[in-house]
């Protein structure tokens, strides 16, 4: 009887450990599949840049950033803990090559409840729009989404994993990133007034 | 008369076991078959050396090719990361400029 009890306890412990380990494994964030509208946009664009890098590929790329120059080292530090990078840049020959509905489809595809908007800007006249969203986990940025719409250009950036803004700022051409947080309030105020909407 | 069959048998046995000289061609045949069975003469030293060098070259080539290929893939991945960050940086720069312009606007 005693042995049977011990076996039961052991089996229960193993099952519990396995159950607890499953969510830990599931926490590894996967990059989403490309949205369906993307193909159509790419077909119309005159210049397309598509970059999709998963965790393994980022780790592999990091091996080849040997830190010979400062940017290399900063980039390596930045990408080391990331789960994935998904970037799309579409350049169009002329304006009106994409509709507001298509942009909305893109926005809805990536926008989920776990993302908090940081910047949201809409310009009615030119049809320009900017969305910056961050995924916060315990007060830390664990993802960044940028959707930038210009009359002849469309940019989607999705970075998954812990993003350190200070590391981003170290990279050339990325000056003033810290100002994003400071400007958040004023942008929201503008949105309420309807100036930028 | 009773023992006659036995004697006949013994006679047959004796004849069967009688020592007879081997036919003269037997030795030649045996030697020929032995030669045929003998393994080929070992490879000369220079041939062995050449084979070793060739094998080493093939293995070395394969290792080098793999290393070069991995390096090429790594460099491509690195370029992709830099492209992605360049686009991200460009987008963030534009956002910063826009936000800075908006924050300046009310003051003006």
Interface residues (C-beta under 8 A of the other chain):
Chain A: X49 X51 X53 X57 X58 X60 X61 X63 X64 X65 X75 X78 X79 X85 X87 X89 X119 X121 X130 X132 X146 X148 X150 X155 X157 X159 X168 X171 X172 X173 X174 X175 X176 X177 X179 X180 X183 X186 X187 X190 X195 X196
Chain B: X71 X73 X74 X75 X77 X78 X80 X81 X82 X83 X84 X85 X86 X87 X88 X89 X90 X91 X92 X93 X94 X95 X96 X98 X99 X100 X102 X103 X105
